[in-house]
Amino acid sequence: MRVYEIVVILDSSLEDDQIDEYLSRIDAVVSSNEGGVLGNERWGRRRFSYEINHRSEGYYVIVRVQGVPATVAELDRTLSISDEVIRHKVIRLPEKVAVKYLQSASASA
């Protein structure tokens, strides 16, 4: 299985409990498609350097997942049609970096 890093920019008008709920939906999509979430990193609300969809700020979250390409394809489709997501980007991590995240995930488990 490969390790991916997904940058998700959520609508800044969402409350913290709504953000938690959305992140749990991401976890559900990944786990239902032969994958697993290694962790997420919340960067919080940040201003954009230019307006995106008439918005000037968003809530940034980095999600690291492990899965097969079909897992990421389904997650990408889900993020694309979601109203809460302003933008997202999926990156496959290089093997050396992926090993680091896999070791830290197994150490914390």
C-alpha positions in Angstrom: 0.0 0.0 0.0 1.1 3.5 -0.7 1.1 6.5 1.6 -0.6 9.7 0.5 -0.8 13.2 1.9 -4.0 15.2 1.2 -4.2 18.9 1.7 -7.9 19.9 2.3 -9.1 23.5 2.5 -12.5 23.6 4.2 -14.9 26.5 4.3 -13.9 28.8 7.2 -17.5 29.3 8.3 -17.6 25.7 9.6 -17.6 25.3 13.4 -15.1 23.0 15.1 -17.6 20.2 15.6 -18.6 20.3 11.9 -14.9 20.1 11.0 -14.5 17.1 13.3 -17.6 15.5 11.7 -16.2 16.1 8.2 -12.8 14.5 9.2 -14.6 11.5 10.5 -16.3 11.2 7.2 -12.9 11.2 5.5 -11.8 8.4 7.9 -14.9 6.4 7.0 -14.4 6.8 3.2 -10.7 5.7 3.5 -11.4 2.7 5.8 -14.3 1.5 3.7 -12.0 1.4 0.7 -9.1 -0.8 2.0 -7.2 2.0 3.5 -6.3 3.6 6.8 -5.7 7.1 8.1 -2.2 7.6 9.6 -3.0 10.9 11.1 -4.1 14.5 10.4 -2.6 17.8 11.1 -4.8 20.9 11.6 -3.3 24.1 10.4 -6.4 26.1 11.3 -7.9 29.2 9.6 -5.6 31.0 7.2 -6.1 33.9 4.8 -5.7 33.2 1.1 -3.4 35.3 -1.1 -6.2 35.7 -3.5 -10.0 34.9 -3.4 -11.1 31.4 -4.1 -14.8 31.0 -4.9 -15.5 34.5 -3.4 -13.8 33.5 -0.1 -10.8 35.1 1.5 -9.9 32.4 4.1 -10.2 28.7 4.7 -9.5 26.0 7.3 -6.5 23.9 6.3 -6.1 20.2 7.3 -3.4 17.8 6.2 -4.5 14.2 6.2 -2.1 11.3 5.7 -3.6 8.0 4.5 -2.4 4.6 3.5 -4.2 2.7 0.8 -4.4 1.5 -2.8 -4.9 3.8 -5.7 -8.7 3.0 -5.7 -8.9 4.3 -2.1 -7.4 7.6 -3.1 -9.6 7.8 -6.2 -12.8 7.4 -4.2 -11.5 9.9 -1.6 -10.7 12.4 -4.4 -14.2 11.9 -5.9 -15.8 12.5 -2.5 -13.7 15.7 -1.8 -14.5 17.0 -5.3 -18.3 16.9 -4.9 -18.4 18.1 -1.3 -19.7 21.5 -0.6 -17.6 22.0 2.6 -14.3 21.6 0.6 -13.0 24.7 -1.2 -9.8 23.0 -2.6 -7.9 19.8 -2.1 -4.7 18.3 -3.4 -3.6 14.6 -3.2 0.1 13.8 -3.2 1.8 10.4 -3.2 4.7 10.6 -0.7 8.1 9.3 -1.7 9.1 6.0 -0.2 11.6 7.4 2.3 9.1 9.9 3.7 6.3 7.3 3.8 8.5 5.0 5.9 8.9 7.7 8.5 5.1 8.2 8.8 4.5 4.5 8.9 7.0 4.1 11.8 5.5 7.0 13.7 2.0 5.6 13.2 3.0 2.1 14.5 4.9 3.6 17.4 1.8 5.6 18.5 -0.5 2.6 18.2 
